[in-house]
Amino acid sequence: MSSFIIEGGHRLSGDIYPQGAKNEALEVICAVLLTPEPVTIHNVPDILDVNNLIGLLREMKVKVEPLGAGSYRFQADTVDMEYLNSEKFARKSGSLRGSVMIIGPLLARFGKAVLHKIGGDKIGRRRLDIHFIGIQKLGATFRYDPDRKLYDIEAPHLRGTYMLLEEASVTGTANILMTAVLAEGMTTIYNAACEPYIQQLSAMLIRMGAHISGVGSNLLTIEGVKSLGGATHTILPDMIEVGSFIGMAAMTGSDITIKDAGYGKLGIIPDSFRRLGITIEQVGDDIHIPTHEFYEIDTFMDGSILTIADAPWPGLTPDLLSVFLVVATQAIGSVLIHQKMFESRLFFVDKLIDMGAQIILCDPHRATVIGLGKRFKLRGARMVSPDIRAGISLLIAALSAEGISRIDNIEQIDRGYQDVDKRLNLIGARITRC
């Protein structure tokens, strides 16, 4: 187990470039299984979850050719379907939640797939019902083998249909979309997720020859085609990392510029940070965060306490709620953070309380933060990262705290953030990996 040792209290200064979007990368890399032709993908983040997925595809005999920093050419013309029944596949796919999205492409192209119990962050229940029900409506059959602890999935003939998703699941929508593009006839997905990740996946599939309309809305219509070809695709900057850097700059009183931030695809994120009193300046596609000696939380128009809550796109992404919470601890004013999707994601607040933050955990989904401003700085502490987003939030807290902090289990941070210690050290942070 690796750790970060952080010497807090240092202001950062300079330019920082966000990595490619993790969530988009997992989707579009799975999509290469839909065609035997080459697919080139640029701006792939060099992070644990993505590298594990690429490694899994290699084990499946997908040809993977690195083309330079962040660029790969994939060709799935000799996929080894027998590998899906091996213990090695069970172990590798079970440790990576993103591997669930290989089901759709495999069913669409080969008519069968295998799903093992999936791992990932310990942030509460993460249902796969949306994936299963949607794919079943397209004609797939799921059979659970309790001895092997896996689902055998078969779909000898996929047919398009209408479906109304119970929940606007991003990965569920991606999986169903990748299944439907090669299904016979018309598929209509209502209450589909419409995050930029889904828009990007749709754009790539269209370049591969898919017929998809309604991209960017919650109503997707797919006219199935017999086969897909190759394509070239560039992944967007990671909006979660951009949001993390905005909060980090404000909380540490730093002056930084986030370069090539993909501002037009950030949705409500900049305005949500502005409600915490953070100044965000757009300069072309860059974001400049000037030095903040203090920042003050807004209230609702009637003077009541501000609530920041997650919601399906174009609402605020749940992956940034942990960052908003930690940034609010050094603001002036109070805010209610309402994490609706995952019931365990706010449990890391006990570590912030140990550092001196004033937080009331109301229930598993809600926390009230009483910001006392930078007059009362956080104290260094020893912590353990429970998941990717809580991990980066604890790192932000440690960078702003007085004294030395230690964060253990940083493999969780590495799953989602590429060389974050090295990049932050280049602009003035003091982080040691051990």
C-alpha positions in Angstrom: 0.0 0.0 0.0 1.4 3.4 -1.0 0.9 6.7 0.8 1.2 10.5 0.2 3.1 12.6 2.7 1.8 16.2 2.3 3.4 19.3 3.7 0.4 21.7 3.7 0.1 25.5 3.7 1.9 26.2 0.4 0.3 28.2 -2.3 0.4 26.9 -5.9 1.1 28.9 -8.9 1.3 28.2 -12.7 -0.4 26.2 -15.4 -1.8 22.7 -15.1 -3.3 20.5 -17.9 -6.2 18.2 -17.1 -6.0 14.6 -18.2 -8.4 12.9 -20.5 -11.8 12.0 -19.0 -11.6 8.7 -17.1 -15.3 7.9 -17.5 -15.3 8.6 -21.2 -12.2 6.5 -21.7 -13.7 3.4 -20.2 -16.7 3.7 -22.5 -15.0 4.3 -25.8 -12.3 1.7 -25.1 -15.0 -0.9 -24.6 -16.5 0.2 -27.9 -13.5 -1.0 -29.9 -14.9 -4.5 -29.5 -17.7 -3.6 -31.9 -15.6 -3.8 -35.0 -12.7 -5.9 -36.4 -11.3 -2.7 -38.0 -8.7 -0.4 -36.3 -9.9 2.3 -33.9 -7.5 5.1 -32.8 -8.1 6.9 -29.5 -6.2 10.0 -28.4 -5.9 11.7 -25.0 -6.3 8.4 -23.1 -5.4 9.1 -19.4 -2.6 7.0 -17.9 -4.5 5.9 -14.8 -5.0 2.6 -13.1 -8.6 1.9 -14.1 -8.0 2.7 -17.8 -4.7 0.7 -17.9 -6.4 -2.3 -16.3 -9.1 -2.2 -18.9 -6.5 -2.0 -21.7 -4.7 -4.9 -20.1 -7.9 -6.9 -20.1 -8.5 -6.2 -23.8 -4.9 -7.4 -24.5 -5.7 -10.6 -22.6 -8.7 -11.0 -24.9 -6.3 -10.9 -27.9 -7.3 -7.4 -28.9 -4.3 -5.8 -30.6 -3.2 -2.7 -28.7 -0.6 -0.4 -30.3 0.7 2.6 -28.3 1.2 5.6 -30.7 2.7 8.0 -28.3 1.7 9.7 -25.1 -2.0 9.1 -24.5 -2.7 7.6 -28.0 -3.5 4.0 -28.9 -4.6 2.0 -31.9 -6.9 -0.9 -31.0 -8.0 -3.7 -33.4 -10.4 -6.4 -32.2 -10.2 -8.7 -35.2 -9.0 -11.9 -33.3 -11.0 -11.7 -30.0 -10.5 -14.8 -27.8 -14.0 -15.6 -26.6 -12.8 -18.7 -24.7 -10.7 -16.5 -22.4 -14.0 -15.2 -20.9 -14.4 -18.5 -19.1 -11.0 -18.5 -17.5 -10.1 -17.8 -13.9 -7.7 -15.0 -15.1 -10.6 -13.2 -16.8 -12.8 -13.6 -13.6 -10.1 -12.1 -11.5 -9.2 -9.2 -13.8 -12.7 -8.2 -14.8 -14.0 -8.6 -11.3 -11.6 -6.0 -10.0 -12.6 -3.3 -12.5 -16.2 -2.0 -12.5 -15.8 -0.5 -16.0 -15.4 -4.0 -17.4 -19.2 -4.3 -17.2 -19.4 -2.2 -20.4 -17.7 -5.0 -22.5 -21.0 -6.9 -22.2 -22.9 -4.7 -24.8 -20.2 -4.8 -27.5 -19.6 -8.6 -27.1 -23.3 -9.4 -27.3 -23.8 -7.1 -30.2 -20.9 -8.6 -32.2 -20.6 -12.2 -30.9 -23.9 -13.0 -29.4 -22.5 -14.0 -26.0 -20.7 -12.5 -22.9 -19.7 -13.4 -19.4 -20.1 -11.1 -16.3 -18.4 -11.8 -13.0 -19.0 -10.0 -9.7 -17.8 -6.4 -10.2 -15.6 -4.4 -7.8 -14.9 -0.7 -7.7 -15.4 2.1 -5.1 -16.9 1.4 -1.8 -19.5 4.2 -2.0 -22.7 2.3 -1.5 -25.0 0.2 -3.7 -24.3 0.5 -7.4 -27.1 -1.3 -9.2 -26.6 -3.1 -12.5 -30.3 -3.6 -13.0 -30.4 -0.8 -15.7 -27.8 -2.6 -17.7 -29.5 -6.0 -17.3 -33.1 -5.0 -18.0 -32.2 -2.8 -21.0 -30.0 -5.5 -22.6 -32.7 -8.2 -21.8 -35.3 -6.1 -23.7 -33.0 -6.2 -26.7 -33.2 -10.0 -26.6 -30.4 -11.2 -24.3 -30.8 -14.0 -21.8 -29.0 -13.9 -18.4 -28.2 -17.2 -16.5 -26.5 -17.0 -13.1 -24.1 -19.8 -12.2 -23.9 -19.8 -8.4 -20.9 -22.2 -8.3 -18.8 -20.0 -10.7 -20.4 -16.8 -9.4 -21.0 -15.4 -12.9 -23.7 -14.6 -15.4 -23.6 -16.4 -18.8 -25.3 -14.0 -21.2 -26.5 -15.0 -24.7 -28.2 -13.1 -27.4 -28.2 -15.0 -30.7 -30.5 -12.4 -32.3 -30.8 -8.9 -30.9 -33.9 -6.9 -31.9 -34.5 -3.2 -31.4 -37.3 -2.1 -29.0 -38.6 0.8 -27.0 -37.4 1.1 -23.4 -37.9 3.6 -20.6 -35.0 3.5 -18.2 -35.9 3.5 -14.5 -32.7 5.6 -13.9 -30.6 7.8 -16.2 -27.5 5.6 -15.6 -24.5 6.7 -17.5 -22.8 3.3 -17.8 -26.2 1.7 -18.2 -27.0 4.0 -21.1 -23.6 3.4 -22.7 -23.9 -0.4 -22.4 -27.4 -0.5 -23.9 -26.4 1.9 -26.6 -23.4 -0.3 -27.6 -25.7 -3.3 -27.7 -28.4 -1.6 -29.8 -26.1 -0.2 -32.6 -25.9 -3.7 -34.1 -29.4 -4.9 -33.2 -32.0 -5.5 -35.9 -34.4 -2.6 -36.3 -35.1 0.5 -34.2 -34.3 1.0 -30.6 -35.6 3.9 -28.6 -34.0 4.7 -25.2 -36.1 7.2 -23.1 -34.6 8.7 -19.9 -31.2 8.0 -21.3 -28.2 9.7 -19.6 -27.0 12.6 -21.7 -23.7 13.4 -20.1 -20.8 14.6 -22.3 -19.4 11.0 -21.9 -22.5 9.6 -23.7 -22.4 12.4 -26.3 -18.7 11.5 -27.0 -19.4 7.8 -27.2 -22.3 8.5 -29.6 -20.1 10.7 -31.8 -17.5 7.9 -32.0 -20.1 5.3 -32.8 -21.6 7.5 -35.5 -18.1 7.9 -37.1 -17.9 4.1 -37.0 -21.1 3.9 -39.0 -23.8 3.7 -36.4 -27.2 5.5 -36.9 -28.0 7.4 -33.7 -30.2 10.5 -33.3 -31.1 12.6 -30.3 -27.5 12.8 -29.1 -27.3 15.3 -26.1 -31.0 14.6 -25.1 -32.6 12.0 -22.9 -34.3 10.4 -25.9 -31.9 8.3 -28.1 -33.1 6.6 -31.2 -30.8 3.9 -32.8 -31.3 2.3 -36.2 -29.3 -0.9 -36.1 -26.7 -1.6 -38.8 -25.1 -4.9 -39.8 -21.5 -3.9 -39.0 -19.3 -1.0 -37.9 -15.9 0.2 -39.2 -12.9 1.9 -37.7 -12.7 5.5 -36.5 -10.5 8.0 -34.8 -11.6 9.6 -31.5 -10.2 12.2 -29.1 -11.3 12.1 -25.4 -12.5 15.3 -23.7 -10.6 16.8 -20.7 -11.7 15.3 -17.5 -14.4 17.6 -16.0 -14.0 16.0 -12.6 -10.3 16.8 -12.5 -11.0 20.3 -13.8 -13.5 20.8 -10.9 -11.0 19.3 -8.4 -8.3 21.8 -9.5 -10.8 24.7 -9.2 -11.6 23.8 -5.6 -7.9 23.1 -4.8 -6.8 26.5 -6.1 -9.4 28.4 -4.1 -8.9 26.4 -0.9 -5.1 26.8 -1.0 -5.3 30.5 -1.9 -3.4 29.8 -5.2 -3.2 31.5 -8.6 -3.4 28.8 -11.2 -4.6 28.4 -14.8 -6.2 25.2 -16.0 -5.2 24.9 -19.6 -7.4 23.4 -22.3 -10.2 22.8 -19.8 -13.0 22.0 -22.3 -15.0 24.9 -20.8 -18.0 24.4 -23.1 -18.5 20.9 -21.8 -18.4 21.7 -18.1 -22.1 22.4 -17.8 -23.2 23.8 -14.4 -19.8 23.1 -12.7 -18.3 26.6 -13.0 -21.5 28.3 -11.8 -21.8 25.9 -8.8 -18.3 26.8 -7.7 -19.2 30.5 -8.1 -22.0 30.0 -5.6 -19.3 29.0 -3.1 -17.8 32.5 -3.7 -15.0 31.3 -6.0 -13.9 33.6 -8.8 -13.6 31.7 -12.1 -12.3 33.5 -15.2 -12.7 32.0 -18.6 -9.9 32.8 -21.0 -10.6 31.1 -24.3 -10.7 27.4 -23.4 -8.6 28.0 -20.2 -9.8 28.6 -16.7 -8.0 31.1 -14.5 -8.5 30.9 -10.7 -6.9 34.0 -9.0 -5.7 34.1 -5.5 -8.5 34.0 -2.9 -7.8 35.4 0.5 -11.3 34.3 1.3 -14.5 33.2 -0.4 -18.1 33.5 0.9 -20.9 31.0 0.3 -24.0 32.4 -1.4 -27.5 31.9 0.0 -30.8 31.3 -1.7 -32.8 34.5 -2.6 -34.9 34.2 0.5 -31.8 34.1 2.7 -32.0 30.4 3.5 -29.0 28.1 3.5 -27.6 27.1 0.1 -28.0 23.5 -0.9 -25.7 21.9 -3.4 -27.0 18.6 -4.7 -26.2 16.1 -7.5 -28.5 15.4 -10.3 -28.5 13.7 -13.8 -26.9 15.9 -16.5 -27.2 18.8 -17.0 -27.4 18.8 -13.2 -24.3 18.7 -11.1 -22.2 15.4 -11.3 -22.2 13.4 -8.1 -18.4 12.8 -8.6 -17.7 16.4 -7.5 -19.9 16.5 -4.3 -16.9 15.4 -2.2 -14.8 18.2 -3.6 -17.5 20.8 -3.0 -17.9 19.6 0.6 -14.2 19.9 1.4 -13.8 23.3 -0.3 -16.8 24.6 1.8 -14.9 23.9 5.0 -12.7 26.9 4.4 -15.4 29.2 3.1 -17.3 31.8 5.0 -20.9 30.7 5.5 -22.8 27.4 5.5 -24.0 25.0 2.9 -26.0 21.7 2.8 -24.3 19.1 0.6 -26.9 16.5 -0.6 -25.4 13.4 -2.2 -28.5 11.7 -3.6 -27.0 8.8 -5.5 -24.6 6.9 -3.2 -25.4 6.4 0.5 -21.8 5.9 1.6 -19.9 8.6 -0.2 -20.1 11.2 2.6 -18.7 8.9 5.3 -15.2 10.3 4.7 -16.2 13.5 6.6 -15.0 12.1 9.9 -11.5 12.5 8.6 -12.2 16.2 7.9 -13.7 16.7 11.3 -10.5 15.3 12.8 -8.6 18.0 10.9 -10.8 20.7 12.5 -13.6 21.1 10.0 -17.1 21.8 11.3 -19.4 19.4 9.6 -22.7 17.8 10.7 -23.4 14.5 9.0 -27.2 14.6 9.0 -27.6 11.2 7.5 -25.8 9.0 4.9 -26.9 11.4 2.1 -26.6 14.9 3.6 -23.9 16.9 5.4 -24.1 20.5 6.7 -20.8 22.4 6.4 -20.2 25.4 8.7 -17.5 27.4 7.0 -15.5 29.5 9.3 -13.2 31.0 6.7 -9.4 30.8 6.6 -9.1 32.2 10.1 -9.4 28.6 11.3 -7.2 26.4 9.2 -7.4 22.7 9.0 -4.7 20.6 10.9 -2.6 18.0 9.3 -3.7 14.4 10.0 -3.3 10.8 9.0 -6.0 9.5 6.7 -7.0 6.6 4.5 -8.5 7.1 1.0 -11.8 5.2 0.8 -12.5 5.9 -2.9 -11.3 8.0 -5.8 -13.3 11.1 -5.2 -13.0 11.1 -1.4 -9.2 10.6 -1.9 -8.7 13.7 -4.1 -10.8 15.7 -1.6 -8.6 14.6 1.3 -5.6 15.6 -0.8 -7.1 19.0 -1.3 -7.7 19.3 2.5 -4.1 18.2 3.3 -2.7 20.8 0.8 -4.5 23.6 2.6 -3.9 22.3 6.2 -1.2 23.4 8.6 1.4 20.8 9.2 2.1 17.3 7.8 -0.6 15.0 6.6 -0.4 11.4 5.4 -2.9 9.7 3.1 -2.8 5.9 2.9 -4.3 3.7 0.2 -3.5 6.2 -2.5 -4.0 3.5 -5.1 -7.6 4.7 -5.0 -6.5 8.1 -6.1 -4.2 6.6 -8.8 -7.3 4.9 -10.2 -8.7 8.2 -11.4 -5.9 10.8 -11.4 -2.8 10.6 -13.5 0.5 11.4 -11.7 -1.4 13.9 -9.6 1.5 14.3 -7.1 4.1 15.0 -9.9 1.8 17.5 -11.7 1.0 19.4 -8.5 4.6 19.5 -7.3 5.5 21.2 -10.5 3.3 24.2 -9.5 4.4 24.4 -5.9 2.8 21.5 -3.9 5.0 19.4 -1.6 3.8 15.9 -1.9 6.0 12.8 -1.4 4.9 9.4 -2.5 6.1 6.5 -0.3 
